[in-house]
Amino acid sequence: MPTYRRSARLSTLFLLLIALSLDPLTITQLHAAGLQAETTAPNPSYEQPSEVLDTGFVIDHNSVALFEQIPDGYVTSARNLRMLFSDRSVGQNINEALDCLTASSWERAPASCRRDYYDTNWNWKTFTAADRANGLVPPRILFDPDPAKYNRNNWTFEFKGGGWSELTQDFIQVLAPGYIDAKDVLSYQFSYLNVNSGSDIANPTSGFFSDNPNRYDIHDLEAYMAQYPTKTFILWTTSLARGIGTQEATDFNSQMRQYAAEHNKILFDMADIISHTDQDTPCYDNQNDGQNFPAICQDYTTEADGGHLGSVSGGKIRMAKAFWVLMARIAGWDGVSSGGGGGDDGGGGDGGGGGGTAEDLIFADGFESGNLEMWSNRYTDRNDLAVARSAALIQRNGLRATIDDNVALSVVDEHPMGEARYRARFYFDPNSIAMAENDLHVLFSGYSGTELTRPVIRVELYYSNSTYRLRAGLLNDAASWRNSAPIRISDAPHVVEFDWKASTQAGANNGSLGFWIDEIQRSNLTGIDNDTYRIERVRLGPLADIDDGTRGTYNIDAFESRRQSYIGQAAEAQPVTIEDLEIEPAELESFTDEDEVAPPEAGPFELPWEEDPSQTLENPLYLPLVSP
């Protein structure tokens, strides 16, 4: 494709002439040349969303879990936005994935939407309705399609190939002008072929972010975008391949992230999404040259060196979900609250996820005050429970719990006001605390009534087979506990969250308890008869059943509770590394553990589950639940 030489920058007049030059004859010629351009009038039923976000944000691998949280109103607004995106074949994979979400049901979605690996030898198959009924479908390819809700008729994909300068020139001169009147949101992406070894795309003097007199670069793109202040333009990081993973790809994508942050741009960070597994594990290239460059995870492609998302579905389904989050954000959703579209509002507070309303927020303390005065009461056993900088997991301070005897330690919050639904999130780090085999104690309790005598929610720390574990439980009206499976955690900071709901009325038996670790749902106990309970107060800390074999210190931070909305990571949280996080056994709902309320008085603690080391996050087919 020809280039031109400019003195410093494209002039406004020249750009307007380019746009105006696309008369019907030119459009016809472009179609004949394979350069498609949309010239039809906008859909007469189209309604411009009342608010379109024009401030910068980033969609990355952490954003995928927000898909299920998009309020219906913002799904509608996103659906109504008229959007154009362009790429090579990986873009076509994303385009097909968006169609997966328009199927009448998961079982009736095309086979290409339901394929994934089923063993550690990278064998894959198409999963069926029977597999789903038996809980065998990997969570990353589960979705609830809706042909009306996720209709994407306003979203257009154009296949484009070429070098990075040629693609930029084509977008400025051909692609965008052909759609500028018919679309609200426009973008194009560089493929992994544009960041292969030897590419100069990231060169500081001749690459995309330099000011080239004879090539098209970010400065030309900015000049074009400036002519259309009412349009929304998206920047992308590149796709990646198993063999690309390169220094060029790593450098360019880092430059793109920095540029987007410094210039308040919207960035769709595809490179970050596809270089992390659905369990947040980073993936690197396969070159075995002693250098680890981010690359597409093998989980998302069947190719040894390539990076297409077509044969197995996990990567492209995650991309489709992230794309809907992107469009909802552009339509005005803040990515946190569930309001503005027929849902619940988010919450905020000290050390919290932010973005919520006062009505949603119950209480939050990130311990940044340096003391425990925000809590209603404190049981510290002469400073064994105290705020300390050494306990910080998020900002400057955290809550340090020193267990040097069997005396219970806790802080008490009395802000709940007869809550029929109660959500809470806190950070927890075992900090290598010593625990004997089968030691177990209560880390959190929620109480019904004004006294600390009837716990109806609990989170417990348990130690077995040299591994720390967490489990959550709720009490039913018959005074029996139903507990989740024990979830293995590493000796590192983790985000712990649960969502407790009382049954709506006597006989409804629809109480529940959802449990998340590191923003991935690990349990969902349902069908509970607990309509007589309401949360009035809670306790946090090693507060009950401490064993003689448990001694040492662990850390807690960033506590927050809400009435409705999902909380997630704290606003200033550092990325959490999920290591050796496992769940057992597969059928979570089978763990009823109908223990009496009172713990055993003496003797070894008999656990009602069996070890099954095969069910690890490296073999995720046994995790039927999805992230929140």
Sequence and secondary structure as in RCSB ss.txt:
>XXXX:A:sequence
MPTYRRSARLSTLFLLLIALSLDPLTITQLHAAGLQAETTAPNPSYEQPSEVLDTGFVIDHNSVALFEQIPDGYV
TSARNLRMLFSDRSVGQNINEALDCLTASSWERAPASCRRDYYDTNWNWKTFTAADRANGLVPPRILFDPDPAKY
NRNNWTFEFKGGGWSELTQDFIQVLAPGYIDAKDVLSYQFSYLNVNSGSDIANPTSGFFSDNPNRYDIHDLEAYM
AQYPTKTFILWTTSLARGIGTQEATDFNSQMRQYAAEHNKILFDMADIISHTDQDTPCYDNQNDGQNFPAICQDY
TTEADGGHLGSVSGGKIRMAKAFWVLMARIAGWDGVSSGGGGGDDGGGGDGGGGGGTAEDLIFADGFESGNLEMW
SNRYTDRNDLAVARSAALIQRNGLRATIDDNVALSVVDEHPMGEARYRARFYFDPNSIAMAENDLHVLFSGYSGT
ELTRPVIRVELYYSNSTYRLRAGLLNDAASWRNSAPIRISDAPHVVEFDWKASTQAGANNGSLGFWIDEIQRSNL
TGIDNDTYRIERVRLGPLADIDDGTRGTYNIDAFESRRQSYIGQAAEAQPVTIEDLEIEPAELESFTDEDEVAPP
EAGPFELPWEEDPSQTLENPLYLPLVSP
>XXXX:A:secstr
      SSS  HHHHHHHHHT  HHHHHHHHHTT     S   TT    S    S EEE GGGGGGGGG  HHHH
HHHHHS EEEEESHHHHHHHHHHHHTTSSSSTTS GGGSEEE STT  EEE  HHHHHTT S GGG     TTTT
  TTEEEEE  S HHHHHHHIIIIIHHHHTTT SEEE    GGGGSTT  TT TTTSTTS  SSS  HHHHHHHH
TT TTSEEEEE     SS   HHHHHHHHHHHHHHHHTT EEE HHHHHTB TT  B B S  SS   B   GGG
   SS    SSSSHHHHHHHHHHHHHHHHHTT  SS S SSSS  B   TTS   B TTTEEEEE STTSSSTTS
SEEE TTTTEEEEGGG SSSS EEEEEESSS   EEEE    SBSEEEEEEEEE TT B  TT EEEEEEEEESS
STT EEEEEEEEEETTEEEEEEEEE TTSBEEE   EEE SS EEEEEEEE  SSTTT  EEEEEEETTEEEEEE
EEE  TT  EEEEEEEEEE   TT BEEEEEEEEEEESSS   S TT       S EE  S GGG     BSS  
SSS    S    TT BTTSGGG      
